[in-house]
């Protein structure tokens, strides 16, 4: 069990790890050893996440979520499988923690008196500029 927040913890069975060859540092090992990690987490089929957290997680992850609802996190920052695996799990935990926070409620506010007056002044100025651009028929005679 991986504890994410007070009410959310993930089963290890929900996470699937695929090890692939990595680009970047590693010398000759980069061609021989599969150190990069692809963490796959089925968001839609997960029983440990509430529905609202699932929807926020899918929206937050964006292109990292496939059409089937599988979140794929690639970790290739380090030269060892263990560090990359830990990095992928840490990134998944931070994503779920961000999705677990409910969005702040927006409070409707009114514009201040000075803001309204400033808006009206700019409208009047714009109107006079446009009025001065017009050609008057009595000017052409």
N, CA, C and O atoms as a GROMACS GRO file, in nm:
protein
  564
    1UNK      N    1   0.083  -0.119   0.000
    1UNK     CA    2   0.000   0.000   0.000
    1UNK      C    3   0.088   0.125   0.000
    1UNK      O    4   0.182   0.136   0.078
    2UNK      N    5   0.055   0.218  -0.088
    2UNK     CA    6   0.126   0.345  -0.096
    2UNK      C    7   0.030   0.452  -0.047
    2UNK      O    8  -0.076   0.473  -0.106
    3UNK      N    9   0.068   0.521   0.063
    3UNK     CA   10  -0.018   0.624   0.119
    3UNK      C   11   0.003   0.754   0.043
    3UNK      O   12   0.115   0.804   0.032
    4UNK      N   13  -0.107   0.809  -0.010
    4UNK     CA   14  -0.101   0.932  -0.088
    4UNK      C   15  -0.145   1.050  -0.002
    4UNK      O   16  -0.071   1.146   0.015
    5UNK      N   17  -0.266   1.041   0.053
    5UNK     CA   18  -0.318   1.141   0.145
    5UNK      C   19  -0.380   1.067   0.262
    5UNK      O   20  -0.367   0.945   0.274
    6UNK      N   21  -0.448   1.142   0.350
    6UNK     CA   22  -0.511   1.078   0.466
    6UNK      C   23  -0.615   0.974   0.425
    6UNK      O   24  -0.622   0.866   0.484
    7UNK      N   25  -0.696   1.006   0.325
    7UNK     CA   26  -0.803   0.917   0.287
    7UNK      C   27  -0.774   0.831   0.165
    7UNK      O   28  -0.853   0.743   0.131
    8UNK      N   29  -0.662   0.855   0.098
    8UNK     CA   30  -0.632   0.785  -0.027
    8UNK      C   31  -0.501   0.708  -0.013
    8UNK      O   32  -0.398   0.763   0.025
    9UNK      N   33  -0.509   0.580  -0.044
    9UNK     CA   34  -0.387   0.500  -0.054
    9UNK      C   35  -0.404   0.404  -0.172
    9UNK      O   36  -0.513   0.354  -0.198
   10UNK      N   37  -0.295   0.379  -0.242
   10UNK     CA   38  -0.298   0.298  -0.364
   10UNK      C   39  -0.250   0.157  -0.335
   10UNK      O   40  -0.159   0.136  -0.255
   11UNK      N   41  -0.311   0.060  -0.402
   11UNK     CA   42  -0.263  -0.077  -0.397
   11UNK      C   43  -0.145  -0.091  -0.492
   11UNK      O   44  -0.142  -0.028  -0.598
   12UNK      N   45  -0.048  -0.173  -0.455
   12UNK     CA   46   0.065  -0.199  -0.544
   12UNK      C   47   0.020  -0.273  -0.669
   12UNK      O   48   0.087  -0.267  -0.772
   13UNK      N   49  -0.094  -0.343  -0.660
   13UNK     CA   50  -0.145  -0.418  -0.775
   13UNK      C   51  -0.198  -0.324  -0.884
   13UNK      O   52  -0.205  -0.362  -1.001
   14UNK      N   53  -0.236  -0.201  -0.846
   14UNK     CA   54  -0.287  -0.104  -0.944
   14UNK      C   55  -0.178  -0.048  -1.033
   14UNK      O   56  -0.206   0.005  -1.140
   15UNK      N   57  -0.052  -0.059  -0.989
   15UNK     CA   58   0.060  -0.002  -1.064
   15UNK      C   59   0.128  -0.110  -1.146
   15UNK      O   60   0.154  -0.219  -1.098
   16UNK      N   61   0.156  -0.076  -1.272
   16UNK     CA   62   0.228  -0.166  -1.361
   16UNK      C   63   0.354  -0.096  -1.407
   16UNK      O   64   0.350   0.020  -1.450
   17UNK      N   65   0.467  -0.165  -1.397
   17UNK     CA   66   0.595  -0.107  -1.437
   17UNK      C   67   0.648  -0.181  -1.560
   17UNK      O   68   0.650  -0.304  -1.564
   18UNK      N   69   0.691  -0.102  -1.659
   18UNK     CA   70   0.755  -0.156  -1.778
   18UNK      C   71   0.892  -0.090  -1.788
   18UNK      O   72   0.902   0.032  -1.786
   19UNK      N   73   0.997  -0.172  -1.799
   19UNK     CA   74   1.132  -0.118  -1.807
   19UNK      C   75   1.177  -0.119  -1.952
   19UNK      O   76   1.171  -0.222  -2.020
   20UNK      N   77   1.222  -0.002  -1.999
   20UNK     CA   78   1.264   0.013  -2.139
   20UNK      C   79   1.402   0.076  -2.142
   20UNK      O   80   1.451   0.128  -2.041
   21UNK      N   81   1.465   0.072  -2.258
   21UNK     CA   82   1.596   0.134  -2.273
   21UNK      C   83   1.581   0.285  -2.270
   21UNK      O   84   1.487   0.341  -2.325
   22UNK      N   85   1.676   0.348  -2.206
   22UNK     CA   86   1.669   0.491  -2.184
   22UNK      C   87   1.762   0.565  -2.278
   22UNK      O   88   1.861   0.511  -2.326
   23UNK      N   89   1.728   0.692  -2.302
   23UNK     CA   90   1.820   0.780  -2.372
   23UNK      C   91   1.896   0.857  -2.267
   23UNK      O   92   1.863   0.848  -2.149
   24UNK      N   93   1.996   0.931  -2.305
   24UNK     CA   94   2.066   1.016  -2.210
   24UNK      C   95   2.187   0.950  -2.149
   24UNK      O   96   2.247   0.863  -2.211
   25UNK      N   97   2.225   0.991  -2.026
   25UNK     CA   98   2.350   0.944  -1.966
   25UNK      C   99   2.347   0.795  -1.935
   25UNK      O  100   2.241   0.738  -1.911
   26UNK      N  101   2.464   0.734  -1.936
   26UNK     CA  102   2.472   0.594  -1.902
   26UNK      C  103   2.587   0.524  -1.972
   26UNK      O  104   2.616   0.408  -1.943
   27UNK      N  105   2.653   0.594  -2.063
   27UNK     CA  106   2.766   0.534  -2.132
   27UNK      C  107   2.724   0.416  -2.217
   27UNK      O  108   2.621   0.421  -2.284
   28UNK      N  109   2.804   0.309  -2.212
   28UNK     CA  110   2.771   0.190  -2.292
   28UNK      C  111   2.651   0.117  -2.234
   28UNK      O  112   2.584   0.042  -2.305
   29UNK      N  113   2.623   0.139  -2.105
   29UNK     CA  114   2.508   0.072  -2.043
   29UNK      C  115   2.377   0.113  -2.107
   29UNK      O  116   2.281   0.036  -2.106
   30UNK      N  117   2.371   0.234  -2.164
   30UNK     CA  118   2.246   0.284  -2.218
   30UNK      C  119   2.196   0.196  -2.333
   30UNK      O  120   2.076   0.191  -2.359
   31UNK      N  121   2.287   0.126  -2.401
   31UNK     CA  122   2.249   0.039  -2.511
   31UNK      C  123   2.217  -0.103  -2.465
   31UNK      O  124   2.159  -0.180  -2.541
   32UNK      N  125   2.254  -0.138  -2.342
   32UNK     CA  126   2.239  -0.276  -2.295
   32UNK      C  127   2.132  -0.294  -2.189
   32UNK      O  128   2.062  -0.396  -2.187
   33UNK      N  129   2.119  -0.195  -2.099
   33UNK     CA  130   2.036  -0.213  -1.980
   33UNK      C  131   1.910  -0.128  -1.992
   33UNK      O  132   1.916  -0.011  -2.032
   34UNK      N  133   1.798  -0.186  -1.956
   34UNK     CA  134   1.671  -0.114  -1.959
   34UNK      C  135   1.652  -0.044  -1.825
   34UNK      O  136   1.605  -0.104  -1.729
   35UNK      N  137   1.689   0.084  -1.819
   35UNK     CA  138   1.681   0.157  -1.692
   35UNK      C  139   1.562   0.251  -1.685
   35UNK      O  140   1.519   0.286  -1.575
   36UNK      N  141   1.507   0.292  -1.797
   36UNK     CA  142   1.392   0.382  -1.796
   36UNK      C  143   1.268   0.305  -1.752
   36UNK      O  144   1.254   0.186  -1.780
   37UNK      N  145   1.178   0.376  -1.685
   37UNK     CA  146   1.058   0.312  -1.630
   37UNK      C  147   0.935   0.379  -1.687
   37UNK      O  148   0.926   0.501  -1.693
   38UNK      N  149   0.839   0.296  -1.729
   38UNK     CA  150   0.706   0.344  -1.765
   38UNK      C  151   0.610   0.294  -1.658
   38UNK      O  152   0.588   0.174  -1.646
   39UNK      N  153   0.554   0.385  -1.581
   39UNK     CA  154   0.456   0.349  -1.480
   39UNK      C  155   0.318   0.364  -1.541
   39UNK      O  156   0.285   0.468  -1.596
   40UNK      N  157   0.239   0.261  -1.532
   40UNK     CA  158   0.103   0.263  -1.586
   40UNK      C  159   0.005   0.249  -1.471
   40UNK      O  160   0.016   0.157  -1.389
   41UNK      N  161  -0.092   0.341  -1.465
   41UNK     CA  162  -0.192   0.340  -1.359
   41UNK      C  163  -0.328   0.359  -1.424
   41UNK      O  164  -0.355   0.461  -1.487
   42UNK      N  165  -0.414   0.258  -1.407
   42UNK     CA  166  -0.548   0.264  -1.466
   42UNK      C  167  -0.637   0.350  -1.377
   42UNK      O  168  -0.684   0.306  -1.272
   43UNK      N  169  -0.658   0.473  -1.420
   43UNK     CA  170  -0.733   0.570  -1.339
   43UNK      C  171  -0.880   0.531  -1.332
   43UNK      O  172  -0.939   0.532  -1.224
   44UNK      N  173  -0.938   0.497  -1.445
   44UNK     CA  174  -1.082   0.470  -1.449
   44UNK      C  175  -1.119   0.343  -1.374
   44UNK      O  176  -1.228   0.336  -1.317
   45UNK      N  177  -1.030   0.243  -1.372
   45UNK     CA  178  -1.061   0.115  -1.306
   45UNK      C  179  -1.012   0.111  -1.162
   45UNK      O  180  -1.030   0.009  -1.095
   46UNK      N  181  -0.953   0.216  -1.114
   46UNK     CA  182  -0.898   0.217  -0.978
   46UNK      C  183  -1.011   0.224  -0.876
   46UNK      O  184  -1.102   0.306  -0.888
   47UNK      N  185  -1.003   0.138  -0.774
   47UNK     CA  186  -1.104   0.139  -0.668
   47UNK      C  187  -1.062   0.226  -0.551
   47UNK      O  188  -1.142   0.256  -0.462
   48UNK      N  189  -0.936   0.267  -0.549
   48UNK     CA  190  -0.886   0.344  -0.435
   48UNK      C  191  -0.908   0.495  -0.449
   48UNK      O  192  -0.887   0.568  -0.353
   49UNK      N  193  -0.949   0.541  -0.567
   49UNK     CA  194  -0.971   0.685  -0.587
   49UNK      C  195  -1.120   0.717  -0.595
   49UNK      O  196  -1.194   0.645  -0.662
   50UNK      N  197  -1.164   0.822  -0.528
   50UNK     CA  198  -1.303   0.866  -0.544
   50UNK      C  199  -1.327   0.921  -0.686
   50UNK      O  200  -1.232   0.957  -0.756
   51UNK      N  201  -1.452   0.928  -0.725
   51UNK     CA  202  -1.487   0.966  -0.862
   51UNK      C  203  -1.441   1.108  -0.895
   51UNK      O  204  -1.390   1.133  -1.005
   52UNK      N  205  -1.459   1.203  -0.801
   52UNK     CA  206  -1.420   1.341  -0.831
   52UNK      C  207  -1.269   1.355  -0.842
   52UNK      O  208  -1.220   1.438  -0.919
   53UNK      N  209  -1.194   1.276  -0.766
   53UNK     CA  210  -1.048   1.279  -0.776
   53UNK      C  211  -1.004   1.220  -0.910
   53UNK      O  212  -0.909   1.270  -0.972
   54UNK      N  213  -1.072   1.115  -0.955
   54UNK     CA  214  -1.041   1.055  -1.086
   54UNK      C  215  -1.059   1.157  -1.198
   54UNK      O  216  -0.972   1.171  -1.284
   55UNK      N  217  -1.171   1.228  -1.196
   55UNK     CA  218  -1.196   1.324  -1.304
   55UNK      C  219  -1.095   1.439  -1.301
   55UNK      O  220  -1.047   1.482  -1.405
   56UNK      N  221  -1.062   1.488  -1.181
   56UNK     CA  222  -0.963   1.595  -1.171
   56UNK      C  223  -0.825   1.546  -1.211
   56UNK      O  224  -0.748   1.621  -1.271
   57UNK      N  225  -0.792   1.420  -1.179
   57UNK     CA  226  -0.662   1.364  -1.215
   57UNK      C  227  -0.649   1.351  -1.367
   57UNK      O  228  -0.544   1.381  -1.422
   58UNK      N  229  -0.754   1.307  -1.433
   58UNK     CA  230  -0.751   1.294  -1.579
   58UNK      C  231  -0.734   1.431  -1.644
   58UNK      O  232  -0.660   1.446  -1.741
   59UNK      N  233  -0.804   1.531  -1.589
   59UNK     CA  234  -0.792   1.666  -1.644
   59UNK      C  235  -0.653   1.724  -1.617
   59UNK      O  236  -0.596   1.792  -1.702
   60UNK      N  237  -0.599   1.696  -1.499
   60UNK     CA  238  -0.468   1.750  -1.460
   60UNK      C  239  -0.355   1.684  -1.537
   60UNK      O  240  -0.258   1.750  -1.574
   61UNK      N  241  -0.366   1.554  -1.561
   61UNK     CA  242  -0.258   1.481  -1.630
   61UNK      C  243  -0.255   1.513  -1.779
   61UNK      O  244  -0.149   1.508  -1.840
   62UNK      N  245  -0.368   1.545  -1.838
   62UNK     CA  246  -0.372   1.586  -1.978
   62UNK      C  247  -0.335   1.475  -2.074
   62UNK      O  248  -0.400   1.370  -2.078
   63UNK      N  249  -0.228   1.498  -2.152
   63UNK     CA  250  -0.190   1.402  -2.257
   63UNK      C  251  -0.126   1.275  -2.202
   63UNK      O  252  -0.107   1.179  -2.276
   64UNK      N  253  -0.095   1.273  -2.074
   64UNK     CA  254  -0.035   1.153  -2.015
   64UNK      C  255  -0.137   1.042  -1.996
   64UNK      O  256  -0.100   0.928  -1.969
   65UNK      N  257  -0.266   1.075  -2.010
   65UNK     CA  258  -0.372   0.976  -1.995
   65UNK      C  259  -0.418   0.932  -2.134
   65UNK      O  260  -0.447   1.015  -2.219
   66UNK      N  261  -0.423   0.800  -2.155
   66UNK     CA  262  -0.465   0.747  -2.285
   66UNK      C  263  -0.617   0.748  -2.296
   66UNK      O  264  -0.687   0.783  -2.201
   67UNK      N  265  -0.667   0.711  -2.413
   67UNK     CA  266  -0.811   0.706  -2.437
   67UNK      C  267  -0.880   0.607  -2.343
   67UNK      O  268  -0.997   0.626  -2.307
   68UNK      N  269  -0.809   0.503  -2.304
   68UNK     CA  270  -0.866   0.399  -2.217
   68UNK      C  271  -0.863   0.439  -2.070
   68UNK      O  272  -0.914   0.366  -1.985
   69UNK      N  273  -0.806   0.555  -2.039
   69UNK     CA  274  -0.799   0.601  -1.901
   69UNK      C  275  -0.678   0.550  -1.826
   69UNK      O  276  -0.681   0.538  -1.703
   70UNK      N  277  -0.570   0.519  -1.898
   70UNK     CA  278  -0.447   0.470  -1.835
   70UNK      C  279  -0.348   0.586  -1.829
   70UNK      O  280  -0.313   0.643  -1.932
   71UNK      N  281  -0.304   0.619  -1.710
   71UNK     CA  282  -0.205   0.723  -1.688
   71UNK      C  283  -0.067   0.663  -1.704
   71UNK      O  284  -0.033   0.565  -1.637
   72UNK      N  285   0.014   0.721  -1.794
   72UNK     CA  286   0.148   0.670  -1.820
   72UNK      C  287   0.249   0.777  -1.781
   72UNK      O  288   0.247   0.889  -1.833
   73UNK      N  289   0.337   0.740  -1.687
   73UNK     CA  290   0.443   0.831  -1.643
   73UNK      C  291   0.576   0.767  -1.679
   73UNK      O  292   0.604   0.655  -1.638
   74UNK      N  293   0.657   0.839  -1.757
   74UNK     CA  294   0.789   0.788  -1.795
   74UNK      C  295   0.894   0.856  -1.709
   74UNK      O  296   0.896   0.978  -1.694
   75UNK      N  297   0.983   0.774  -1.653
   75UNK     CA  298   1.091   0.826  -1.569
   75UNK      C  299   1.222   0.772  -1.624
   75UNK      O  300   1.244   0.651  -1.627
   76UNK      N  301   1.310   0.863  -1.666
   76UNK     CA  302   1.440   0.824  -1.718
   76UNK      C  303   1.548   0.921  -1.673
   76UNK      O  304   1.652   0.935  -1.737
   77UNK      N  305   1.522   0.987  -1.560
   77UNK     CA  306   1.613   1.088  -1.510
   77UNK      C  307   1.742   1.028  -1.455
   77UNK      O  308   1.849   1.088  -1.466
   78UNK      N  309   1.733   0.910  -1.396
   78UNK     CA  310   1.848   0.849  -1.328
   78UNK      C  311   1.903   0.730  -1.407
   78UNK      O  312   1.842   0.685  -1.504
   79UNK      N  313   2.019   0.681  -1.364
   79UNK     CA  314   2.085   0.572  -1.436
   79UNK      C  315   2.050   0.434  -1.384
   79UNK      O  316   2.095   0.335  -1.440
   80UNK      N  317   1.970   0.426  -1.278
   80UNK     CA  318   1.932   0.294  -1.224
   80UNK      C  319   1.781   0.278  -1.227
   80UNK      O  320   1.706   0.375  -1.221
   81UNK      N  321   1.739   0.152  -1.237
   81UNK     CA  322   1.596   0.122  -1.239
   81UNK      C  323   1.529   0.163  -1.108
   81UNK      O  324   1.418   0.217  -1.109
   82UNK      N  325   1.596   0.137  -0.997
   82UNK     CA  326   1.534   0.164  -0.867
   82UNK      C  327   1.505   0.312  -0.849
   82UNK      O  328   1.397   0.349  -0.803
   83UNK      N  329   1.600   0.398  -0.886
   83UNK     CA  330   1.579   0.542  -0.870
   83UNK      C  331   1.471   0.592  -0.965
   83UNK      O  332   1.389   0.676  -0.928
   84UNK      N  333   1.470   0.541  -1.088
   84UNK     CA  334   1.367   0.581  -1.184
   84UNK      C  335   1.229   0.534  -1.139
   84UNK      O  336   1.130   0.605  -1.157
   85UNK      N  337   1.222   0.414  -1.081
   85UNK     CA  338   1.095   0.362  -1.031
   85UNK      C  339   1.044   0.449  -0.916
   85UNK      O  340   0.926   0.482  -0.911
   86UNK      N  341   1.134   0.486  -0.825
   86UNK     CA  342   1.095   0.572  -0.713
   86UNK      C  343   1.053   0.710  -0.762
   86UNK      O  344   0.960   0.770  -0.708
   87UNK      N  345   1.121   0.761  -0.865
   87UNK     CA  346   1.087   0.891  -0.923
   87UNK      C  347   0.948   0.887  -0.985
   87UNK      O  348   0.870   0.981  -0.968
   88UNK      N  349   0.916   0.780  -1.057
   88UNK     CA  350   0.785   0.768  -1.121
   88UNK      C  351   0.674   0.760  -1.015
   88UNK      O  352   0.569   0.822  -1.031
   89UNK      N  353   0.698   0.685  -0.908
   89UNK     CA  354   0.598   0.674  -0.802
   89UNK      C  355   0.579   0.810  -0.734
   89UNK      O  356   0.466   0.849  -0.704
   90UNK      N  357   0.689   0.882  -0.710
   90UNK     CA  358   0.679   1.014  -0.647
   90UNK      C  359   0.600   1.111  -0.734
   90UNK      O  360   0.521   1.190  -0.684
   91UNK      N  361   0.623   1.106  -0.865
   91UNK     CA  362   0.549   1.194  -0.956
   91UNK      C  363   0.400   1.159  -0.960
   91UNK      O  364   0.316   1.248  -0.970
   92UNK      N  365   0.368   1.030  -0.953
   92UNK     CA  366   0.228   0.988  -0.948
   92UNK      C  367   0.162   1.037  -0.819
   92UNK      O  368   0.049   1.085  -0.821
   93UNK      N  369   0.233   1.025  -0.708
   93UNK     CA  370   0.178   1.068  -0.579
   93UNK      C  371   0.150   1.218  -0.580
   93UNK      O  372   0.045   1.262  -0.533
   94UNK      N  373   0.243   1.297  -0.634
   94UNK     CA  374   0.220   1.443  -0.638
   94UNK      C  375   0.102   1.478  -0.728
   94UNK      O  376   0.026   1.570  -0.697
   95UNK      N  377   0.086   1.406  -0.840
   95UNK     CA  378  -0.030   1.431  -0.928
   95UNK      C  379  -0.160   1.401  -0.855
   95UNK      O  380  -0.256   1.478  -0.864
   96UNK      N  381  -0.164   1.288  -0.784
   96UNK     CA  382  -0.288   1.251  -0.713
   96UNK      C  383  -0.315   1.347  -0.599
   96UNK      O  384  -0.430   1.381  -0.573
   97UNK      N  385  -0.209   1.393  -0.530
   97UNK     CA  386  -0.228   1.490  -0.422
   97UNK      C  387  -0.285   1.621  -0.475
   97UNK      O  388  -0.371   1.681  -0.411
   98UNK      N  389  -0.237   1.665  -0.591
   98UNK     CA  390  -0.293   1.787  -0.651
   98UNK      C  391  -0.438   1.767  -0.691
   98UNK      O  392  -0.520   1.858  -0.675
   99UNK      N  393  -0.470   1.648  -0.743
   99UNK     CA  394  -0.608   1.621  -0.786
   99UNK      C  395  -0.701   1.603  -0.666
   99UNK      O  396  -0.822   1.625  -0.678
  100UNK      N  397  -0.646   1.564  -0.551
  100UNK     CA  398  -0.730   1.542  -0.433
  100UNK      C  399  -0.777   1.673  -0.372
  100UNK      O  400  -0.879   1.676  -0.302
  101UNK      N  401  -0.704   1.782  -0.397
  101UNK     CA  402  -0.746   1.911  -0.343
  101UNK      C  403  -0.866   1.963  -0.422
  101UNK      O  404  -0.858   1.975  -0.544
  102UNK      N  405  -0.976   1.994  -0.355
  102UNK     CA  406  -1.092   2.048  -0.429
  102UNK      C  407  -1.061   2.188  -0.479
  102UNK      O  408  -0.989   2.263  -0.412
  103UNK      N  409  -1.116   2.226  -0.594
  103UNK     CA  410  -1.089   2.360  -0.647
  103UNK      C  411  -1.151   2.466  -0.556
  103UNK      O  412  -1.257   2.445  -0.497
  104UNK      N  413  -1.083   2.580  -0.547
  104UNK     CA  414  -1.135   2.688  -0.464
  104UNK      C  415  -1.260   2.747  -0.528
  104UNK      O  416  -1.269   2.761  -0.650
  105UNK      N  417  -1.356   2.781  -0.443
  105UNK     CA  418  -1.480   2.839  -0.492
  105UNK      C  419  -1.455   2.984  -0.534
  105UNK      O  420  -1.386   3.059  -0.464
  106UNK      N  421  -1.510   3.022  -0.647
  106UNK     CA  422  -1.493   3.157  -0.697
  106UNK      C  423  -1.604   3.245  -0.641
  106UNK      O  424  -1.722   3.213  -0.651
  107UNK      N  425  -1.562   3.355  -0.583
  107UNK     CA  426  -1.659   3.449  -0.530
  107UNK      C  427  -1.677   3.563  -0.631
  107UNK      O  428  -1.579   3.617  -0.683
  108UNK      N  429  -1.804   3.598  -0.658
  108UNK     CA  430  -1.833   3.706  -0.751
  108UNK      C  431  -1.806   3.839  -0.683
  108UNK      O  432  -1.849   3.862  -0.570
  109UNK      N  433  -1.735   3.924  -0.751
  109UNK     CA  434  -1.704   4.056  -0.697
  109UNK      C  435  -1.756   4.163  -0.790
  109UNK      O  436  -1.777   4.139  -0.909
  110UNK      N  437  -1.778   4.281  -0.734
  110UNK     CA  438  -1.823   4.394  -0.815
  110UNK      C  439  -1.704   4.483  -0.844
  110UNK      O  440  -1.614   4.495  -0.760
  111UNK      N  441  -1.701   4.546  -0.962
  111UNK     CA  442  -1.592   4.640  -0.988
  111UNK      C  443  -1.604   4.763  -0.898
  111UNK      O  444  -1.715   4.803  -0.862
  112UNK      N  445  -1.492   4.821  -0.863
  112UNK     CA  446  -1.493   4.939  -0.777
  112UNK      C  447  -1.545   5.060  -0.854
  112UNK      O  448  -1.555   5.058  -0.977
  113UNK      N  449  -1.578   5.165  -0.780
  113UNK     CA  450  -1.631   5.286  -0.843
  113UNK      C  451  -1.527   5.346  -0.938
  113UNK      O  452  -1.560   5.387  -1.049
  114UNK      N  453  -1.401   5.351  -0.893
  114UNK     CA  454  -1.297   5.408  -0.978
  114UNK      C  455  -1.276   5.326  -1.105
  114UNK      O  456  -1.249   5.381  -1.211
  115UNK      N  457  -1.289   5.193  -1.093
  115UNK     CA  458  -1.274   5.108  -1.212
  115UNK      C  459  -1.387   5.134  -1.311
  115UNK      O  460  -1.364   5.137  -1.432
  116UNK      N  461  -1.510   5.153  -1.259
  116UNK     CA  462  -1.623   5.183  -1.349
  116UNK      C  463  -1.604   5.318  -1.417
  116UNK      O  464  -1.629   5.333  -1.537
  117UNK      N  465  -1.560   5.417  -1.340
  117UNK     CA  466  -1.538   5.550  -1.398
  117UNK      C  467  -1.427   5.548  -1.503
  117UNK      O  468  -1.438   5.614  -1.606
  118UNK      N  469  -1.322   5.472  -1.476
  118UNK     CA  470  -1.211   5.462  -1.571
  118UNK      C  471  -1.257   5.395  -1.701
  118UNK      O  472  -1.218   5.435  -1.810
  119UNK      N  473  -1.341   5.292  -1.687
  119UNK     CA  474  -1.393   5.224  -1.805
  119UNK      C  475  -1.478   5.320  -1.888
  119UNK      O  476  -1.467   5.322  -2.010
  120UNK      N  477  -1.563   5.398  -1.823
  120UNK     CA  478  -1.648   5.492  -1.895
  120UNK      C  479  -1.564   5.602  -1.962
  120UNK      O  480  -1.596   5.644  -2.073
  121UNK      N  481  -1.459   5.646  -1.896
  121UNK     CA  482  -1.371   5.748  -1.955
  121UNK      C  483  -1.303   5.695  -2.082
  121UNK      O  484  -1.294   5.765  -2.182
  122UNK      N  485  -1.255   5.571  -2.076
  122UNK     CA  486  -1.190   5.515  -2.196
  122UNK      C  487  -1.291   5.496  -2.308
  122UNK      O  488  -1.257   5.512  -2.426
  123UNK      N  489  -1.418   5.461  -2.273
  123UNK     CA  490  -1.520   5.450  -2.377
  123UNK      C  491  -1.548   5.584  -2.443
  123UNK      O  492  -1.562   5.593  -2.565
  124UNK      N  493  -1.555   5.690  -2.361
  124UNK     CA  494  -1.579   5.823  -2.416
  124UNK      C  495  -1.463   5.868  -2.505
  124UNK      O  496  -1.485   5.924  -2.612
  125UNK      N  497  -1.342   5.842  -2.460
  125UNK     CA  498  -1.224   5.878  -2.538
  125UNK      C  499  -1.222   5.804  -2.672
  125UNK      O  500  -1.193   5.864  -2.775
  126UNK      N  501  -1.255   5.675  -2.669
  126UNK     CA  502  -1.258   5.597  -2.792
  126UNK      C  503  -1.366   5.649  -2.888
  126UNK      O  504  -1.346   5.655  -3.009
  127UNK      N  505  -1.480   5.687  -2.830
  127UNK     CA  506  -1.588   5.743  -2.912
  127UNK      C  507  -1.548   5.874  -2.978
  127UNK      O  508  -1.579   5.897  -3.094
  128UNK      N  509  -1.479   5.962  -2.905
  128UNK     CA  510  -1.437   6.089  -2.964
  128UNK      C  511  -1.332   6.068  -3.072
  128UNK      O  512  -1.331   6.138  -3.173
  129UNK      N  513  -1.243   5.972  -3.052
  129UNK     CA  514  -1.142   5.942  -3.154
  129UNK      C  515  -1.212   5.896  -3.282
  129UNK      O  516  -1.177   5.940  -3.392
  130UNK      N  517  -1.311   5.808  -3.268
  130UNK     CA  518  -1.382   5.760  -3.386
  130UNK      C  519  -1.464   5.871  -3.452
  130UNK      O  520  -1.474   5.878  -3.575
  131UNK      N  521  -1.522   5.960  -3.369
  131UNK     CA  522  -1.601   6.071  -3.423
  131UNK      C  523  -1.511   6.166  -3.500
  131UNK      O  524  -1.553   6.219  -3.603
  132UNK      N  525  -1.390   6.189  -3.454
  132UNK     CA  526  -1.297   6.278  -3.524
  132UNK      C  527  -1.246   6.219  -3.654
  132UNK      O  528  -1.200   6.293  -3.741
  133UNK      N  529  -1.252   6.089  -3.668
  133UNK     CA  530  -1.206   6.024  -3.792
  133UNK      C  531  -1.307   6.041  -3.906
  133UNK      O  532  -1.270   6.034  -4.023
  134UNK      N  533  -1.433   6.063  -3.873
  134UNK     CA  534  -1.539   6.070  -3.975
  134UNK      C  535  -1.517   6.192  -4.063
  134UNK      O  536  -1.472   6.298  -4.017
  135UNK      N  537  -1.550   6.175  -4.190
  135UNK     CA  538  -1.547   6.292  -4.280
  135UNK      C  539  -1.684   6.358  -4.276
  135UNK      O  540  -1.786   6.292  -4.291
  136UNK      N  541  -1.684   6.487  -4.255
  136UNK     CA  542  -1.810   6.562  -4.247
  136UNK      C  543  -1.841   6.618  -4.384
  136UNK      O  544  -1.751   6.663  -4.455
  137UNK      N  545  -1.967   6.615  -4.422
  137UNK     CA  546  -2.006   6.661  -4.557
  137UNK      C  547  -1.988   6.812  -4.573
  137UNK      O  548  -1.958   6.859  -4.682
  138UNK      N  549  -2.006   6.888  -4.466
  138UNK     CA  550  -1.991   7.033  -4.477
  138UNK      C  551  -1.845   7.074  -4.486
  138UNK      O  552  -1.816   7.186  -4.528
  139UNK      N  553  -1.752   6.988  -4.448
  139UNK     CA  554  -1.609   7.017  -4.461
  139UNK      C  555  -1.562   7.003  -4.605
  139UNK      O  556  -1.466   7.070  -4.645
  140UNK      N  557  -1.626   6.919  -4.683
  140UNK     CA  558  -1.581   6.893  -4.820
  140UNK      C  559  -1.628   7.000  -4.917
  140UNK      O  560  -1.572   7.009  -5.026
  141UNK      N  561  -1.725   7.079  -4.884
  141UNK     CA  562  -1.780   7.180  -4.978
  141UNK      C  563  -1.694   7.300  -4.991
  141UNK      O  564  -1.728   7.392  -5.066
   0.00000   0.00000   0.00000
